[in-house]
């Protein structure tokens, strides 16, 4: 499935949405609300053991409460089961994805893929192309590489340990195609393309 995703974005012949029938989880994504923060922190705790470095949870909580990134969330039976953020950084065609989380019991069902595609679909498509950055951890970078992410400069966690990152180039037409794919697969998301925060480069 992941090789097909790669060719959907980078191959010479875009795949028809019918290829995805039954492969992606139909889900409703909505924008984060302030009352969602405890549920998102619980979701983080479910994913933390053996994955996230010590101290990173503080960065996650700050991004949630300060709204420095736009976060999508999905619920099942009143519980937040998926969440992921994005923002623009330095330039309007550079996007940073952060904290893509899926509850362990829901992993392997296409929900993480739907969350990734939904964040791509939130890019404005005003620019000809976009560079998407992900500052990942060792256990998640493989997921992004399957989508065509290439290795980027490492980042350091709060303990000074280097962690992997990646970058992906995507065109405006591919973003629009991604939106059509999500609609065809009954993945609902807000039309908030103009609500994504822009963070200027630090001097």
C-alpha positions in Angstrom: 0.0 0.0 0.0 2.8 2.4 0.9 4.5 2.0 -2.4 1.3 2.9 -4.1 1.0 6.0 -2.0 4.5 7.0 -3.1 3.6 6.6 -6.7 0.4 8.5 -6.1 2.5 11.6 -5.3 5.7 11.0 -7.3 4.9 8.4 -10.0 4.4 9.3 -13.6 0.7 8.2 -13.6 -1.5 9.4 -10.7 -3.6 6.6 -9.2 -7.4 6.8 -9.4 -9.1 7.1 -6.1 -10.9 3.8 -6.7 -7.6 2.1 -6.0 -8.1 3.1 -2.3 -11.5 1.5 -1.9 -11.5 -0.3 1.5 -7.9 0.7 2.2 -8.4 3.8 4.2 -10.5 4.2 7.4 -13.5 6.5 6.9 -13.2 9.0 9.7 -14.2 12.5 10.6 -11.4 14.9 11.5 -12.1 18.2 13.2 -10.1 21.1 14.5 -8.6 20.9 18.1 -10.6 22.5 20.8 -9.1 23.7 24.1 -11.1 21.0 26.0 -9.4 18.4 23.9 -6.0 19.0 25.5 -6.3 16.4 28.3 -7.4 13.8 25.8 -4.5 14.6 23.5 -2.1 14.3 26.4 -3.5 10.9 27.2 -3.1 9.9 23.6 0.5 11.0 23.8 1.0 9.0 27.0 -0.3 5.9 25.2 2.4 6.3 22.5 5.2 7.6 24.7 6.9 4.4 26.1 9.9 3.4 24.0 9.1 6.0 21.4 9.4 9.6 22.6 12.4 11.1 24.4 11.9 12.4 27.9 10.8 16.0 28.0 9.2 16.2 24.6 5.7 16.0 26.1 6.3 19.6 27.3 6.8 20.7 23.7 3.6 18.9 22.7 1.5 20.5 25.5 2.9 23.9 24.6 2.0 23.5 20.9 -1.5 22.4 21.9 -2.2 25.2 24.4 -0.4 28.0 22.6 -1.9 27.0 19.2 1.4 27.4 17.5 0.3 24.6 15.1 -3.1 23.7 13.7 -4.2 20.3 15.1 -6.6 17.9 13.6 -8.3 15.3 16.0 -10.5 12.3 15.5 -12.7 10.7 18.1 -14.3 7.3 18.6 -16.7 6.6 21.4 -15.9 10.0 23.0 -12.1 9.3 23.1 -9.5 11.0 21.0 -7.8 8.4 18.9 -5.8 10.4 16.5 -4.2 13.8 16.4 -1.7 15.6 14.2 -0.4 19.2 13.8 1.0 21.4 11.0 2.2 25.0 10.5 4.1 27.0 8.0 7.6 28.0 8.9 9.8 30.8 7.5 8.1 30.7 4.1 4.5 30.2 2.9 5.5 27.1 1.0 7.4 25.3 3.8 5.1 23.3 6.1 6.1 21.5 9.3 4.1 18.4 10.4 4.3 17.6 14.1 3.0 15.0 16.6 1.1 12.6 14.4 -0.4 10.3 16.9 -2.8 7.3 16.7 -4.1 5.3 19.7 -2.2 1.9 19.8 -5.5 0.0 19.5 -6.3 1.8 16.3 -2.9 1.5 14.6 -2.6 -0.6 11.5 -6.1 0.3 10.3 -5.3 3.1 7.9 -6.1 5.8 10.4 -2.5 7.1 10.5 -2.4 7.3 6.7 -5.7 9.2 6.7 -4.3 11.6 9.2 -1.2 12.2 7.1 -3.2 12.7 3.9 -5.6 15.1 5.7 -2.7 17.3 6.8 -1.4 17.4 3.2 -4.9 18.3 2.1 -4.9 21.3 4.5 -2.0 23.0 2.6 -3.4 26.0 0.7 -2.3 24.9 -2.8 -1.7 28.6 -3.7 2.1 28.0 -4.3 3.3 25.8 -7.2 5.0 23.4 -4.8 5.5 22.9 -1.0 8.2 21.4 1.1 6.9 19.4 4.0 9.2 18.8 7.0 8.9 16.2 9.7 11.1 16.1 12.8 10.5 12.5 13.7 11.7 9.8 16.1 13.4 6.5 15.2 10.2 4.5 15.4 8.2 6.8 13.1 10.6 7.9 10.4 10.1 4.7 8.5 6.4 5.6 8.1 7.2 8.9 6.4 9.9 7.4 4.2 7.3 5.1 2.7 5.5 8.3 1.5 8.6 9.5 -0.3 10.2 11.6 2.5 13.9 11.9 2.1 16.4 12.3 5.0 16.9 15.8 6.2 19.2 17.3 8.9 18.9 15.7 12.3 17.4 17.4 15.3 18.4 17.1 18.9 16.0 16.1 21.7 16.1 17.7 25.2 18.9 15.3 26.1 21.0 16.3 23.1 20.5 13.0 21.3 20.2 13.4 17.5 16.9 12.2 16.0 15.9 11.7 12.3 13.9 14.2 10.2 12.7 14.1 6.6 11.4 16.4 3.8 8.9 15.9 1.0 8.2 18.0 -2.1 4.5 18.1 -3.1 2.9 20.2 -5.9 -0.3 22.2 -5.7 -2.0 19.8 -8.1 -1.1 16.9 -5.9 -2.6 18.6 -2.9 -5.9 19.1 -4.8 -5.8 15.4 -5.9 -5.3 14.5 -2.3 -8.5 16.3 -1.3 -10.4 14.4 -4.0 -9.0 11.1 -2.7 -10.1 11.9 0.8 -13.6 12.8 -0.3 -13.9 9.6 -2.3 -12.9 7.6 0.7 -15.3 9.3 3.1 -12.6 11.0 5.1 -14.2 14.3 6.3 -12.1 17.2 7.4 -12.6 21.0 7.9 -12.0 23.4 5.1 -9.5 25.3 7.2 -6.7 25.9 4.6 -6.5 29.5 5.6 -6.3 28.8 9.3 -2.8 27.3 9.4 -0.5 29.3 11.6 2.7 30.9 10.1 5.8 30.9 12.2 8.5 33.3 11.1 12.1 32.2 11.1 13.9 32.9 14.4 16.7 35.4 14.2 
